Amino acid sequence: GNLGIMWQARGDMDKAMDCYDRMLKLDPASADAHWNKALALLLEGDFSAGWELYEWRWKLDDPRRVLRNFTRPLWLGDSALDGRTVLIHHEQGLGDTLQMLRYVPLLAHRGARVLAQVPPGLAGIARTAPGVASVIPEGTPPPDFDIHCPFMSLPLAFGTTIESIPSQVPYLFAPEVARQAWQARLGPASHRRIG
């Protein structure tokens, strides 16, 4: 596994893939091999195979990666959404959650009522995602829902390819209260301000 990671870091994806495939021949149940191969496939743009293998993250020996045990079923794109309430929930970094909020309009367009459970610090900006019905800060029990999907499983659920990455931008906006507070704090702009 480490040899494959080294080849991947050096940019030799063929040798990295060969290492991961050899690991899988020796141990077909190796979560590490599936996970590393998933990352390599995604880097190469093979989203179809990459997102499927990305689900192996739940089997890694990593206490931070635990699929939440909801009583409602996991949704991975395998059933219709029309009229159903779907809970999408934070699982990794803040940036990953911000990126995956781009899927909210797609869920809503398919007829879902979308609940987004995010870290409290992202609640304000998550509320600006077009199509979100409700934002629930982590640590707060969500209201009733029919199905759930972790944020990083949304690309698999939608069969995302490089060509179909949701690219309608902007898909998030500064909350109006925060925008007004910063405008009052900074005053009128005399030149471009970047921060």
C-alpha positions as CSV (number, residue, x, y, z in Angstrom):
1,G,0.0,0.0,0.0
2,N,2.7,2.5,0.9
3,L,4.5,1.7,-2.3
4,G,1.4,2.6,-4.3
5,I,1.0,5.8,-2.3
6,M,4.6,6.7,-3.1
7,W,4.1,6.1,-6.8
8,Q,1.0,8.1,-6.7
9,A,2.8,11.0,-4.9
10,R,5.4,10.9,-7.7
11,G,2.7,11.1,-10.3
12,D,3.1,7.6,-11.7
13,M,-0.5,6.5,-11.6
14,D,0.1,3.3,-13.6
15,K,2.6,2.0,-11.1
16,A,0.4,3.1,-8.2
17,M,-2.6,1.3,-9.7
18,D,-0.5,-1.8,-10.2
19,C,0.4,-1.8,-6.5
20,Y,-3.2,-1.4,-5.4
21,D,-4.3,-4.1,-7.8
22,R,-1.6,-6.5,-6.4
23,M,-2.7,-5.7,-2.9
24,L,-6.3,-6.5,-3.8
25,K,-5.3,-9.8,-5.4
26,L,-3.6,-10.7,-2.1
27,D,-6.4,-9.4,0.1
28,P,-9.7,-8.6,-1.8
29,A,-11.2,-7.3,1.5
30,S,-8.4,-4.7,2.1
31,A,-10.2,-1.4,2.8
32,D,-6.9,0.4,2.5
33,A,-6.2,-0.9,-1.0
34,H,-9.8,-0.1,-2.1
35,W,-9.6,3.4,-0.5
36,N,-6.2,4.2,-2.1
37,K,-7.3,3.0,-5.5
38,A,-10.5,5.1,-5.1
39,L,-8.4,8.2,-4.6
40,A,-6.1,7.4,-7.5
41,L,-9.1,6.8,-9.8
42,L,-10.7,10.1,-8.8
43,L,-7.4,11.9,-9.5
44,E,-7.3,10.3,-12.9
45,G,-10.9,11.4,-13.6
46,D,-12.4,7.9,-13.5
47,F,-15.3,9.0,-11.4
48,S,-17.5,6.1,-12.1
49,A,-15.1,3.6,-10.6
50,G,-13.6,6.0,-8.1
51,W,-16.8,7.1,-6.4
52,E,-17.9,3.5,-6.1
53,L,-14.7,2.5,-4.4
54,Y,-14.8,5.7,-2.3
55,E,-17.5,4.0,-0.2
56,W,-14.8,1.7,1.3
57,R,-14.0,4.7,3.6
58,W,-16.5,3.3,6.0
59,K,-14.4,0.1,6.4
60,L,-11.1,1.9,7.1
61,D,-9.7,1.4,10.6
62,D,-10.3,5.1,11.4
63,P,-12.6,6.1,14.3
64,R,-13.3,9.4,12.4
65,R,-15.0,7.5,9.6
66,V,-18.0,5.9,11.0
67,L,-21.3,5.7,9.0
68,R,-23.9,7.1,11.2
69,N,-26.4,4.6,12.4
70,F,-29.8,6.0,11.4
71,T,-33.0,4.0,11.5
72,R,-33.9,5.3,8.1
73,P,-32.2,3.8,5.0
74,L,-29.1,5.0,3.3
75,W,-29.8,6.5,-0.2
76,L,-27.2,6.1,-2.9
77,G,-29.3,7.1,-5.9
78,D,-31.1,3.7,-5.9
79,S,-34.7,5.0,-5.5
80,A,-36.9,8.0,-6.5
81,L,-36.8,11.1,-4.4
82,D,-40.1,12.7,-5.3
83,G,-42.0,13.6,-2.2
84,R,-39.4,12.2,0.2
85,T,-37.4,14.0,2.9
86,V,-33.7,13.3,2.6
87,L,-31.1,14.2,5.3
88,I,-27.7,14.9,3.9
89,H,-25.1,15.0,6.6
90,H,-21.5,16.2,7.3
91,E,-18.9,13.6,7.6
92,Q,-15.5,15.0,6.7
93,G,-13.9,18.4,6.4
94,L,-15.6,21.8,6.2
95,G,-14.4,22.3,2.6
96,D,-15.9,18.9,1.5
97,T,-19.2,19.9,3.0
98,L,-19.2,23.3,1.3
99,Q,-18.4,21.6,-2.1
100,M,-21.1,19.0,-1.7
101,L,-23.8,21.6,-0.9
102,R,-23.8,22.0,-4.7
103,Y,-25.9,18.9,-4.9
104,V,-28.8,20.4,-2.9
105,P,-30.5,21.9,-6.0
106,L,-30.3,18.5,-7.8
107,L,-32.0,16.8,-4.8
108,A,-34.7,19.4,-4.7
109,H,-35.1,19.3,-8.5
110,R,-35.9,15.6,-8.2
111,G,-38.7,16.4,-5.7
112,A,-36.9,15.9,-2.4
113,R,-37.3,17.9,0.7
114,V,-33.7,18.5,1.7
115,L,-32.5,18.7,5.3
116,A,-28.7,19.5,5.6
117,Q,-27.0,18.6,8.9
118,V,-23.7,20.6,9.0
119,P,-21.2,21.8,11.6
120,P,-22.7,24.9,13.5
121,G,-20.2,27.2,11.9
122,L,-21.5,26.4,8.4
123,A,-25.2,26.7,9.2
124,G,-25.5,30.2,8.0
125,I,-23.9,29.7,4.6
126,A,-25.6,26.3,4.2
127,R,-29.0,28.0,4.5
128,T,-28.2,29.9,1.3
129,A,-28.0,26.8,-0.8
130,P,-30.9,26.9,-3.3
131,G,-33.4,24.2,-2.5
132,V,-32.4,23.5,1.1
133,A,-35.6,23.2,3.2
134,S,-33.9,23.2,6.6
135,V,-30.4,23.3,8.1
136,I,-29.7,21.4,11.3
137,P,-26.5,22.1,13.2
138,E,-24.6,19.0,14.2
139,G,-25.4,17.9,17.7
140,T,-29.1,18.8,17.2
141,P,-31.4,15.9,16.4
142,P,-32.8,16.2,12.9
143,P,-36.6,16.2,12.3
144,D,-38.2,13.2,10.7
145,F,-36.7,12.1,7.4
146,D,-37.2,9.2,5.0
147,I,-33.7,8.5,3.7
148,H,-30.2,9.9,4.4
149,C,-27.0,10.3,2.5
150,P,-23.5,11.4,3.7
151,F,-22.3,14.5,1.8
152,M,-19.3,12.6,0.2
153,S,-21.6,9.9,-1.1
154,L,-23.7,12.4,-3.2
155,P,-21.4,12.2,-6.2
156,L,-21.9,8.4,-6.3
157,A,-25.7,8.7,-5.8
158,F,-25.9,11.1,-8.8
159,G,-23.5,9.1,-11.0
160,T,-21.3,12.1,-11.3
161,T,-18.8,12.3,-14.1
162,I,-16.3,15.1,-14.9
163,E,-18.9,16.3,-17.4
164,S,-21.8,16.3,-14.9
165,I,-20.2,17.9,-11.9
166,P,-22.9,20.3,-10.7
167,S,-21.4,23.6,-11.9
168,Q,-24.1,26.2,-11.5
169,V,-22.3,28.9,-9.6
170,P,-22.6,30.5,-7.3
171,Y,-24.4,27.9,-5.3
172,L,-23.7,29.5,-2.0
173,F,-24.0,33.1,-0.9
174,A,-22.8,35.1,2.1
175,P,-25.7,35.3,4.6
176,E,-27.2,38.8,4.4
177,V,-26.7,39.5,8.1
178,A,-23.0,38.7,7.8
179,R,-22.6,40.7,4.7
180,Q,-24.2,43.8,6.3
181,A,-22.1,43.3,9.5
182,W,-18.9,43.2,7.5
183,Q,-19.9,46.2,5.3
184,A,-20.5,48.2,8.5
185,R,-17.2,47.1,9.9
186,L,-15.1,47.7,6.8
187,G,-16.9,50.8,5.5
188,P,-17.1,51.8,1.8
189,A,-14.6,50.1,-0.5
190,S,-12.1,52.4,-2.2
191,H,-10.3,49.5,-3.8
192,R,-10.6,45.7,-4.2
193,R,-10.5,43.9,-0.8
194,I,-9.6,40.2,-0.8
195,G,-9.5,38.1,2.3
